[in-house]
Amino acid sequence: MNNNKFHLHCTQCGYDVADFKEWFEYMQKCPKCGCAVVDVQYSKDYSALKDMIFSNGSEPKNLWHYFDFLPLNNRENIISRGEGVIPLEQWGFLEKYAKEKFGLSIKVHAYRNDLNPGTGTFKDVAASVASSVLKENGVKEFCIASTGNIANAYSHYLADAGISIAVFVPNDVLKANEAEVNSYGQKLFKVKGDYAAAKHVAAEYSKKYSILMSGGNVDPMRVEAKKTMVFEWLRQIGEVPNVYVQALSGGTGPIAIEKAYKDLKGLDLVDEMPRFIMVQPSGCAPMTHGWEKAKEDKFPEGWLFDYPIYENPITKVPTLATGKPGTYPIIADLVKRSKGEIIEFNEEYLVDIARAVAFENTVRMGPAAAVAVGGFFKSLNEGIIKEGDNVLVNVGEGVRRAPDFVEEMMYTTESVDSIEECERFDRSKYREGLWNRIDKMFS
């Protein structure tokens, strides 16, 4: 297959990998220097991207609306469930809280990944591009290590492409995640240990059978897919919010945003990257702890490689349980350059966050998304969010695979024996109690 559309540029030595056939032939490493980090660069004039974003108001059907700037040659290979074209909602109840509690006039948008039609997570766009690229290049087997959501998305989309995937997960994976992978007829290996152990066994599997393994957070297929969220923000509201809040495990989000900014350079659509506020759950926050130490020491030489590793972390959010954060040097550098922060949120309060959001706007979020919204509240309390900011909160997933979390959200049930015990009620009376719980988190 002749590829004149794009090439993969090695960020370390500058070698240009011709296409994914060559990239896969060398097991997703630069043939010259062995680096696993590449930038996908396109032949088409990037000014065409501006026309795609502002396409006379026509509604895209999926992320493949941006086909000319995605790494696929033939549209016939597209595997899609309509992902990537999801609402960017303005959440006025959070704006009101910031004004009444802190006197701040800000805008708050939520990017509703829970509405992705595939698996209802942030991972659907990555799975769509990966499955399409693998199909185009004749790949029949693939493997991946995951804490949950990426496993489900890849299992779903690769099954649609007729590709077998071996999924390696840590022992504490949510049962619902395990069941979903199985439901597609894909193979799941539950590794006795944490996510680092799962990645190790997956890498050995890849080596033993010469099967391609997902390149993780720097995988060009994932990065190229997720960069399209920036294009969608521009299409929907005409700007990129200047503060970006995301729950943090590995951190493809900020990596992809930076890639989008490279693609948009010179088009007068974006200026500085948003301030990244990355939020980790208190049960597994190695990047936060590395970042806090670096700040305290005034970012000394070598700080990017000084971070803790937590084996078998115990957290209520298994999808964020990355105790060995190999992407810390990349993420921490991006956060510092953006003048952002890496913080942690006390996961004991996740249910309180989810209850308040569901009460105010009927959005039921999963625990990882509640980490991000919790980070928003903590950022308000610590002065990280400032007057005039336009904040975007990435709602990474819904409650689809977190039935235990949904059960914890119950708070209005009352057992009765007869009608005499059933009194009328006014739901608005719950509001004060819900918001008091949030205020007490930081008192």
C-alpha positions as CSV (number, residue, x, y, z in Angstrom):
1,M,0.0,0.0,0.0
2,N,1.4,3.4,-1.0
3,N,1.2,5.9,1.8
4,N,1.6,9.5,0.8
5,K,-0.7,10.8,3.4
6,F,1.4,10.7,6.6
7,H,4.6,9.4,8.2
8,L,5.8,8.8,11.7
9,H,8.6,11.2,12.8
10,C,10.9,9.9,15.6
11,T,11.1,12.5,18.3
12,Q,14.5,11.3,19.4
13,C,16.6,10.9,16.3
14,G,14.4,12.5,13.6
15,Y,14.1,9.3,11.5
16,D,10.9,9.2,9.4
17,V,9.0,5.9,9.6
18,A,7.2,5.5,6.3
19,D,4.0,4.0,7.6
20,F,2.4,1.7,10.2
21,K,3.6,-1.3,8.2
22,E,7.2,-0.3,9.0
23,W,6.3,0.7,12.5
24,F,4.7,-2.6,13.2
25,E,7.5,-4.5,11.6
26,Y,9.9,-3.1,14.2
27,M,7.4,-3.8,17.0
28,Q,6.5,-0.1,17.3
29,K,10.0,1.2,17.8
30,C,12.1,3.5,15.6
31,P,14.2,1.3,13.3
32,K,17.1,3.6,13.8
33,C,17.3,4.4,17.5
34,G,14.6,2.2,19.2
35,C,12.6,5.2,20.5
36,A,8.9,4.4,21.0
37,V,7.7,8.1,20.8
38,V,6.8,9.4,17.3
39,D,4.8,12.4,15.9
40,V,2.4,11.6,13.1
41,Q,2.9,14.2,10.4
42,Y,0.6,14.8,7.5
43,S,1.2,15.7,3.8
44,K,-2.0,17.7,3.4
45,D,-1.9,21.5,4.0
46,Y,-2.8,21.9,7.6
47,S,-5.0,24.9,6.7
48,A,-7.6,22.3,5.6
49,L,-8.0,21.4,9.2
50,K,-9.6,24.8,9.9
51,D,-12.2,24.1,7.2
52,M,-13.0,20.7,8.8
53,I,-13.5,22.2,12.2
54,F,-15.7,25.0,10.9
55,S,-17.5,23.0,8.2
56,N,-20.4,25.4,7.6
57,G,-22.2,24.1,10.7
58,S,-22.6,20.5,9.4
59,E,-22.7,18.0,12.2
60,P,-19.9,15.3,12.2
61,K,-21.0,11.7,12.6
62,N,-17.8,10.6,14.5
63,L,-14.2,11.5,14.9
64,W,-13.5,10.4,11.3
65,H,-14.9,13.7,10.3
66,Y,-11.2,14.7,10.7
67,F,-10.1,11.8,8.4
68,D,-7.4,13.8,6.5
69,F,-5.6,14.3,9.8
70,L,-5.9,10.8,11.1
71,P,-3.4,8.0,10.3
72,L,-5.5,5.9,8.0
73,N,-5.4,5.6,4.2
74,N,-8.6,3.9,3.2
75,R,-12.0,4.9,4.6
76,E,-13.2,1.4,4.0
77,N,-11.2,0.3,7.0
78,I,-12.9,2.6,9.5
79,I,-14.3,0.9,12.5
80,S,-16.7,3.3,14.3
81,R,-19.6,3.4,16.6
82,G,-20.2,7.2,16.4
83,E,-17.6,8.1,19.0
84,G,-15.8,11.4,19.4
85,V,-18.8,13.7,18.6
86,I,-20.0,14.2,22.1
87,P,-21.4,17.3,24.0
88,L,-19.3,19.9,25.6
89,E,-21.9,21.0,28.2
90,Q,-21.8,24.2,30.3
91,W,-22.3,23.3,33.9
92,G,-23.9,26.3,35.4
93,F,-24.3,24.7,38.8
94,L,-20.5,24.6,39.2
95,E,-20.2,28.2,38.0
96,K,-22.9,29.2,40.6
97,Y,-21.0,27.4,43.4
98,A,-17.7,29.1,42.4
99,K,-19.4,32.5,42.5
100,E,-21.3,32.1,45.7
101,K,-18.6,30.3,47.7
102,F,-15.4,32.0,46.3
103,G,-16.6,35.1,44.5
104,L,-15.2,33.9,41.3
105,S,-16.8,34.5,37.9
106,I,-15.7,31.5,35.8
107,K,-17.0,29.3,33.0
108,V,-17.2,25.5,33.5
109,H,-17.7,23.0,30.7
110,A,-17.9,19.2,31.0
111,Y,-16.8,17.0,28.1
112,R,-19.2,14.1,28.3
113,N,-17.2,11.0,27.3
114,D,-19.8,8.9,29.1
115,L,-22.0,9.6,26.0
116,N,-19.6,7.9,23.6
117,P,-21.7,5.2,21.9
118,G,-19.1,2.4,22.0
119,T,-18.4,1.8,25.7
120,G,-19.2,5.1,27.2
121,T,-15.6,6.1,28.1
122,F,-12.7,8.4,27.2
123,K,-11.1,5.3,25.5
124,D,-13.6,4.8,22.6
125,V,-11.9,7.2,20.2
126,A,-8.5,5.5,20.8
127,A,-10.1,2.1,20.2
128,S,-11.7,3.3,16.9
129,V,-8.5,4.5,15.4
130,A,-6.4,1.6,16.7
131,S,-8.9,-1.0,15.4
132,S,-9.1,0.8,12.0
133,V,-5.3,1.0,11.6
134,L,-4.7,-2.6,12.7
135,K,-7.4,-3.8,10.3
136,E,-5.8,-1.7,7.4
137,N,-2.4,-3.3,8.1
138,G,-3.7,-6.9,8.3
139,V,-3.1,-7.4,12.0
140,K,-5.0,-10.4,13.3
141,E,-3.8,-10.6,16.9
142,F,-3.0,-7.9,19.5
143,C,-2.5,-7.6,23.2
144,I,-2.8,-4.9,25.8
145,A,-2.4,-4.3,29.6
146,S,-5.1,-2.3,31.2
147,T,-6.7,-1.3,34.5
148,G,-10.1,-1.6,32.9
149,N,-11.6,1.0,30.5
150,I,-9.0,0.7,27.6
151,A,-9.4,-3.1,27.8
152,N,-13.2,-2.9,27.3
153,A,-12.9,-0.3,24.5
154,Y,-10.3,-2.3,22.6
155,S,-12.1,-5.6,23.1
156,H,-15.3,-4.1,21.7
157,Y,-13.8,-2.4,18.7
158,L,-11.2,-5.1,17.8
159,A,-14.0,-7.7,17.9
160,D,-15.8,-5.5,15.3
161,A,-12.7,-5.6,13.2
162,G,-12.3,-9.3,13.5
163,I,-9.1,-9.0,15.5
164,S,-8.3,-11.2,18.5
165,I,-7.0,-9.4,21.6
166,A,-5.4,-10.8,24.7
167,V,-6.1,-8.5,27.6
168,F,-3.9,-8.5,30.8
169,V,-5.4,-6.9,33.9
170,P,-4.4,-6.6,37.5
171,N,-6.0,-8.8,40.1
172,D,-8.3,-6.0,41.5
173,V,-10.0,-5.3,38.1
174,L,-13.7,-4.6,38.5
175,K,-15.8,-7.6,37.8
176,A,-18.0,-5.7,35.3
177,N,-14.9,-4.9,33.3
178,E,-13.8,-8.5,33.3
179,A,-17.3,-9.6,32.2
180,E,-17.4,-7.1,29.3
181,V,-14.1,-8.2,27.8
182,N,-15.3,-11.8,28.0
183,S,-18.6,-11.0,26.4
184,Y,-16.9,-10.1,23.1
185,G,-15.1,-13.4,23.0
186,Q,-11.8,-11.8,23.7
187,K,-9.3,-13.4,26.1
188,L,-8.6,-12.0,29.5
189,F,-5.6,-12.9,31.7
190,K,-6.0,-11.8,35.3
191,V,-2.5,-11.3,36.6
192,K,-1.8,-11.9,40.3
193,G,-0.5,-8.5,41.2
194,D,-0.9,-4.9,40.3
195,Y,-1.0,-3.0,36.9
196,A,2.8,-3.1,36.7
197,A,2.7,-6.9,37.0
198,A,0.0,-7.0,34.3
199,K,2.1,-4.9,31.9
200,H,5.1,-7.1,32.6
201,V,3.3,-10.3,31.7
202,A,1.7,-8.7,28.7
203,A,5.1,-7.6,27.4
204,E,6.4,-11.2,27.8
205,Y,3.4,-12.5,25.9
206,S,4.1,-10.0,23.1
207,K,7.7,-11.1,23.0
208,K,7.0,-14.8,23.2
209,Y,4.5,-14.9,20.4
210,S,5.7,-11.8,18.3
211,I,2.3,-10.2,18.8
212,L,1.9,-6.4,18.7
213,M,1.2,-4.8,22.1
214,S,-0.5,-1.5,22.7
215,G,2.1,1.3,23.0
216,G,0.4,2.8,26.0
217,N,-0.1,6.5,26.6
218,V,2.4,7.5,23.8
219,D,1.0,5.1,21.3
220,P,0.5,7.2,18.1
221,M,-2.8,5.6,17.3
222,R,-4.1,6.7,20.8
223,V,-2.6,10.2,20.7
224,E,-3.9,10.9,17.2
225,A,-7.4,9.8,18.1
226,K,-7.6,11.8,21.3
227,K,-6.3,15.0,19.8
228,T,-9.6,15.3,18.0
229,M,-11.3,16.4,21.2
230,V,-9.5,19.7,20.8
231,F,-11.0,20.1,17.3
232,E,-14.4,19.3,18.8
233,W,-14.1,22.0,21.5
234,L,-13.2,24.6,18.8
235,R,-16.1,23.4,16.7
236,Q,-18.6,23.5,19.5
237,I,-17.7,26.6,21.5
238,G,-15.2,28.3,19.2
239,E,-12.3,28.2,21.7
240,V,-10.2,25.9,23.9
241,P,-10.8,26.5,27.6
242,N,-7.7,27.8,29.4
243,V,-7.9,25.2,32.2
244,Y,-8.2,21.5,31.6
245,V,-9.0,19.1,34.5
246,Q,-8.6,15.3,34.1
247,A,-8.3,12.3,36.4
248,L,-4.8,10.9,35.9
249,S,-3.6,7.4,35.5
250,G,-1.2,7.5,32.6
251,G,-2.1,10.8,30.9
252,T,-2.8,10.4,27.2
253,G,-5.1,13.4,27.5
254,P,-2.5,16.2,27.9
255,I,-0.2,14.4,25.5
256,A,-2.9,14.5,22.9
257,I,-3.8,18.1,23.5
258,E,-0.2,19.1,22.9
259,K,-0.3,17.1,19.6
260,A,-3.5,19.0,18.6
261,Y,-1.8,22.3,19.2
262,K,1.1,21.2,17.0
263,D,-1.4,20.4,14.2
264,L,-3.2,23.8,14.7
265,K,0.0,25.9,14.8
266,G,-0.2,28.9,12.6
267,L,-4.0,28.7,12.0
268,D,-4.8,31.5,14.5
269,L,-7.2,29.2,16.4
270,V,-5.2,28.5,19.6
271,D,-2.6,30.3,21.6
272,E,-1.1,28.9,24.8
273,M,-2.0,25.4,25.9
274,P,-4.5,25.2,28.8
275,R,-3.2,24.9,32.3
276,F,-3.3,21.2,33.1
277,I,-4.8,20.2,36.4
278,M,-4.2,16.5,36.8
279,V,-6.0,14.7,39.6
280,Q,-5.1,11.4,41.2
281,P,-7.1,9.4,43.8
282,S,-5.6,9.4,47.2
283,G,-5.2,5.6,47.2
284,C,-2.8,5.8,44.2
285,A,-1.1,9.1,43.6
286,P,2.6,8.6,42.8
287,M,2.6,11.4,40.2
288,T,1.2,13.8,42.7
289,H,3.7,12.9,45.3
290,G,6.6,13.2,42.8
291,W,5.3,16.6,41.7
292,E,4.9,17.8,45.3
293,K,8.5,16.8,46.1
294,A,9.8,18.5,43.0
295,K,7.9,21.8,43.9
296,E,9.2,21.7,47.4
297,D,12.8,21.3,46.1
298,K,12.2,24.0,43.5
299,F,12.5,21.6,40.6
300,P,16.1,20.5,40.9
301,E,18.1,18.9,38.1
302,G,16.8,15.5,37.3
303,W,13.4,16.1,39.0
304,L,11.5,14.5,36.2
305,F,13.0,11.2,37.0
306,D,12.4,11.4,40.7
307,Y,9.1,9.9,41.6
308,P,7.8,7.1,43.8
309,I,6.6,3.7,42.7
310,Y,3.8,2.0,44.6
311,E,3.4,-1.7,44.4
312,N,-0.1,-3.1,44.7
313,P,-1.8,0.2,45.5
314,I,-5.1,-0.1,47.3
315,T,-7.6,2.3,45.8
316,K,-11.4,2.5,45.3
317,V,-10.7,3.5,41.6
318,P,-9.0,0.5,40.0
319,T,-9.1,2.2,36.6
320,L,-6.6,4.8,37.9
321,A,-4.4,2.3,39.8
322,T,-1.1,3.0,38.0
323,G,1.5,2.7,40.8
324,K,4.5,2.7,38.5
325,P,3.9,5.9,36.5
326,G,6.3,5.5,33.5
327,T,4.8,8.6,31.8
328,Y,5.6,10.9,34.7
329,P,8.5,12.6,33.0
330,I,6.3,13.5,30.0
331,I,3.2,14.5,32.0
332,A,5.1,16.4,34.7
333,D,7.0,18.4,32.0
334,L,3.7,19.2,30.3
335,V,2.1,20.3,33.5
336,K,5.0,22.5,34.5
337,R,5.2,24.2,31.0
338,S,1.4,24.9,31.2
339,K,1.8,26.4,34.7
340,G,-0.6,23.7,36.0
341,E,-0.7,21.3,38.9
342,I,-0.8,17.6,39.8
343,I,-3.0,17.1,42.8
344,E,-4.8,14.3,44.6
345,F,-8.3,14.0,45.8
346,N,-9.5,12.1,48.9
347,E,-11.4,9.1,47.4
348,E,-13.5,8.8,50.5
349,Y,-15.6,11.6,49.1
350,L,-16.2,10.3,45.6
351,V,-19.7,9.2,46.3
352,D,-20.6,12.7,47.7
353,I,-19.3,14.2,44.5
354,A,-21.2,11.8,42.3
355,R,-24.5,12.4,44.3
356,A,-24.3,16.1,44.0
357,V,-23.6,16.0,40.2
358,A,-26.5,13.5,39.6
359,F,-28.8,15.7,41.7
360,E,-28.0,18.9,39.9
361,N,-28.0,17.7,36.3
362,T,-28.9,14.0,36.2
363,V,-25.5,13.0,35.0
364,R,-24.4,9.7,36.7
365,M,-20.6,9.5,36.6
366,G,-18.2,6.7,37.4
367,P,-15.6,6.9,40.2
368,A,-12.8,8.1,37.9
369,A,-14.9,11.0,36.6
370,A,-15.8,11.8,40.2
371,V,-12.0,12.1,40.8
372,A,-11.8,14.8,38.1
373,V,-14.8,16.8,39.5
374,G,-13.4,16.4,43.0
375,G,-10.2,17.9,41.7
376,F,-12.2,20.9,40.4
377,F,-13.6,21.5,43.9
378,K,-10.2,21.1,45.5
379,S,-8.7,23.5,42.9
380,L,-11.3,26.1,43.8
381,N,-10.5,25.7,47.5
382,E,-6.7,26.0,47.0
383,G,-6.8,29.0,44.6
384,I,-5.6,27.0,41.6
385,I,-8.7,28.1,39.6
386,K,-8.8,31.9,39.3
387,E,-11.1,34.7,38.4
388,G,-12.1,34.6,34.7
389,D,-10.9,31.1,34.0
390,N,-12.7,29.0,31.5
391,V,-12.5,25.5,32.9
392,L,-13.0,22.2,31.1
393,V,-13.6,19.0,33.2
394,N,-13.1,15.8,31.3
395,V,-15.8,13.4,32.4
396,G,-14.0,10.3,31.5
397,E,-16.7,7.6,32.1
398,G,-20.1,6.9,33.4
399,V,-21.4,4.3,35.8
400,R,-21.8,1.5,33.3
401,R,-19.2,-0.8,34.8
402,A,-19.3,0.4,38.4
403,P,-22.4,-1.2,39.9
404,D,-21.0,-1.2,43.4
405,F,-20.4,2.6,43.1
406,V,-23.9,3.1,41.9
407,E,-25.2,1.3,45.0
408,E,-23.2,3.6,47.2
409,M,-24.9,6.6,45.7
410,M,-28.3,5.6,47.2
411,Y,-29.4,8.0,50.0
412,T,-33.2,8.5,49.7
413,T,-34.5,5.0,50.3
414,E,-36.8,4.5,53.3
415,S,-38.3,1.1,54.3
416,V,-42.0,1.2,55.3
417,D,-44.7,-1.2,56.3
418,S,-47.7,0.7,55.2
419,I,-49.0,3.8,53.5
420,E,-49.3,5.5,56.9
421,E,-45.5,5.8,56.9
422,C,-45.2,7.2,53.4
423,E,-45.0,11.0,53.5
424,R,-44.8,13.4,50.6
425,F,-41.5,15.0,49.9
426,D,-39.7,17.8,48.1
427,R,-36.5,16.7,46.4
428,S,-35.1,20.3,46.7
429,K,-34.7,19.7,50.4
430,Y,-31.8,17.3,49.7
431,R,-29.8,20.0,48.0
432,E,-28.5,21.7,51.2
433,G,-27.3,18.4,52.7
434,L,-25.5,17.4,49.5
435,W,-23.6,20.7,49.2
436,N,-22.8,20.8,52.9
437,R,-21.0,17.5,52.4
438,I,-18.8,19.0,49.7
439,D,-18.1,22.1,51.8
440,K,-17.0,19.9,54.7
441,M,-14.4,18.1,52.5
442,F,-12.1,21.0,52.8
443,S,-12.9,22.5,56.2
